[in-house]
């Protein structure tokens, strides 16, 4: 039961960060298209992808939410494999 509660807290934290810090407006659509988005680790998966989109590709910070809403599976991308 403790493990389940821990997973739920992590999912809620990921949802909160996507919505309030990154600015995703249609979180429900994002989850419908890619349910595993809530299971991603923010610090090791979400933040590196957002940073890569902005710093390496040149996506404007204001456009990141729209890119992620359109292509939520990008968040599971291993950035270290792209750079190589």
Secondary structure, DSSP 4 states (H G I P E B T S, - for coil): -HHHHHHHHHHHHHHHIIIIII--S-HHHHHHH-GGGGGS-IIIIIHHHHHHIIIII---HHHHHHHHHH-GGGGG--HHHHH-
